[in-house]
Amino acid sequence: MPLVEVNHLSKSYPRRGGLRTEHSLVVDDVSFVIHRGETLGLVGESGSGKSTIARMVLGLVEPTSGSVAFDGQPITGVPQRQLRTMRRRVQPVFQDPFAALNPRMRVAEIVAEPLVIHRVAAKSELRPKCVELLRAVGLDESALARYPHEFSGGQRQRINIARALALRPELLVLDEPVSALDVSVGAQIVNLLRDLQREFQLTYLFISHSMPLVRYLSTNIAVLRRGKLVEYGARDAICDAPQDAYTQALLAATPELRLA
């Protein structure tokens, strides 16, 4: 059974058009699966609907039609209170590592917040758990007492990842996690994600506009253009013999990256 199953997912938003309200179709009949331990790379240009799909998989946005299931259980059309257990198993890492962190909270509070909200750790356990999480992402204990503005962009993204790992999730939804970082720092974060996937037995939905990043990290690739999947399959098949002209253009547009 797939860990994530997306079936005929569509999302439209109303917009004013003259005397009547029209609808803009952002995601159009998208289907894919993600099996445990795999990474699905969802790639496409800005505005292609990638982030909207991410939010529907996270249960933050209801689709106009279609469905999302996690571990065989539907998450679309389900009351938010019933999604609480699922949210412990699925965590996001968003694009902007500074906007995602509360500037008034110390790192210790930020990383511990999921543990407190879900009541999965006693107060005496919070600090050692936070230290363990920070070490997993390459930061030391001294970070606990500091505020987000005291860190670089790459370090802030490491803090975001540590917080996402706090509940020991099975799936991370990574929405452009390195696009706000410079190339060398982004490469470090991508390699960290690869190591963490092995260490914590994680499954990833990795969203990016960069085909080289997706090729490096992914097991399977889904190519999105204007809300529709134009190509979907195993990484090597997509990258070595792309069938769609848009996929060919994405591969030609960006040089290979040295990440290993």
N, C-alpha and C positions, 0 to 999 in steps of 0.2 A: 504494500500500500504506500503511495506517495505521502511524504510529510505534508506537502502543499499541493493542492489541486485547484487550478483556476479554470473555470468552464465558461466560455462565451461571455466574457466580462466586457461590459460597456458602461461608459459614464458620459453623460451630457450635462451641460449647465445652461440655464436660461440666460438669454441676452435680449436686450431691447432691439427690435427691428421695425422701425416705422410705427404703425398703429398696433402692432401685435408683438407678443413675446415669441421669439424664436429660440431654438436650442442649438448650442454648439457641441458637437460630438468630439470629446477629447480622447476617449478610449473606445475602440470599435471592434467588438467580437474577438477578444483576446483569450486564448487558451494555452496553458502550459502546466507542467508538473515539475516538482522538485523532490527528489528522493533524499533520504537521510545521508548525510555526509557529502552531498554534492554541492556545487556552486552553480547556480544559473546566472549567467551574465545577461542582463537586459540592457541593450545598447541602442542608442539613437541620439539624434541631435536635440538641442534644447527645444522644448515645446512639443515633443513627440508623444507625451503622455506617460513617461516613465515614473515620475513622482506620484502621479495620480494612482497608478497601479500599486505603487509601494504603499500608499495610504489605505487603499482598499484591502490589501493583504494584511495590513496591521489592524484592520477593523476600525480605522479612524474615519473613513468615508464609505458611505453606502453606495453600491453600484446602482446604476439605472436599470440594468438587467444583468443576468448571469449570476455566478456564485463563486465563492471562495470557501474551500474546506481545509482545515488544519488537522492532520492526523485522523482523517475520516469524519471529523465533526464540522458541520457548517458554521461559518462565522458571519454570514450575511443574513440580515433580517433577524438577528438575535439581540435581545436587550443587552445593554451595556453591562449590567450587573452580572450577566451570565458569561461575559467575556473575561472576567477577572482572572480565572484560572489560566485561560489561554494566554493572557498578557504576560504571565510569568514565564511562559515558554517561548515567547516571541518578543524580541527587543529591537528597537531601531537605533541606527547610528546615522545622523543627518549630516548634511553638507557643511554647514557653517559651524566650526568647533567652538566659536566664541558665543554665538547667539544661543547655542544649546545649553550653555552653562549659566546658572544664576550668578551674576557678578557679586552679589551680597553674601553668598555662601562660601565657606571654606571647602577645600577639596574633600576633607573628611565627611562633611555633611552631604556633599554632592554624591559621592560614591556610595555612602550608606543609605541615601534616601530610598531606593527601591526596597532595601531590607526592612526599613522602618515602616514604609507604606504597606507592605505585604506581610508584615509581622512574622518574619522568618528567622529572626536572630534576636537574642537577648541583648540588652544594652551593653553588657560586659563583653560580648562577642564582636561588636561592631568594629572597634579599632583593629583587632588582629585580622578580621576579614578584609577590611579596607587595605591594610598593608599587603596582604596576599594578592589582592586584585591589582594594586599599583605595581607590584613587582612583576606580575604576569605581563604587564604592558610596558615594562622597561622604566618605571619610575620608582623612586625610593620613598621611604617613610617620611622624609623631610617635606614632601609635597603636601602632607595632610593639613598642615596649619596655614597654608598659603591660599590666596584667592586667584581666580582664573586670569586676571589681568597680569599676573606675575609670570605667566608662562608663554612660551612661543605657540604658534598655531599648531605645530606638530604635537607638542606636549599636551595642548588642550584636547586634541583629538584622541590622544592616548587616554586622557581622563574620561572622555565620553565613552570610549570602548570599555574601560574598566567599570564604569557605571552600568553599561549594557550587560556586562558579564555577571553582575552581582547576584542575579537570581538563577544563575546557571541555565540560561535559556538553551533551547535546541536550535532555534532559527534566529539569525541576525538579518535584518533588512538594512542593507548598506546603501543609502541613497547619496550617490556622488561623494563618498567619504573623503576623497583626496583632491577634489577639484578646486578647493579654496587654498591649497598648499602649493608651494613651489615643487618643482619636479623631483629634486633629491629627497626632500622630506616626504613627499607623497610616496616615493618608492620605498622608503623605510616603513611607512604605515602599511603599504600593501604586503610587504614581506612579513610584517608583524601579524597581519590578518591571516596569512597563510600558515604561520606557525601556530597561532591560536586555534585555528580550525582543527589541526591535528591534536593539539593538547587537550582541547575541551570537547572534541567530537562534534563540532558545529556544522550546521547547514547554512548556506548563504544565499540570499537573493542580492546580487551585487549589481548596482545600477550605475551606469557610466555613459559618457559620450565618447570615451576613448576606447577604440577597438584593441589597441595593444594591451591596455590594462585588463580588459575583459578576457582577451586571449590568454594572458598569463595566469589569471586566477581561476578561470571558470572550467567547469566540466562540460556544460552545455551552454549554448548561446541562443538568445532570442533577439532578433533585430526588429526594432519598432520604427515605423515611419508614419507620421501623421495619425497616430493612434491605432494603426493596424500592424500586426505581425507580418513581415514580408519574408522572413526566413527563420527557421527554428530547428535546431538539431545539435549533434555532437560538435564540440569545439573544433576539432581538427577538420571535420567535414565542412563546416562553415568557413573556416579561415583558409583552408587549402584549395577548396573548390566551390567558392560562393556562386550561387545560382542567380541571385537577384542583383540587378544593376546598382541598387542602393547600397547593398552590402559590399559590392566591389568598390564603390566610391569611398565608403568608410575605411576600408582596408588601405586604399591608395592615398587617402588624405593625411594619414598620420604615420610617422616613421616608427620603427620598432624601438622599444624602450629597453634599456639595460636595467633589469630589476633584480636579477639573481645575484 
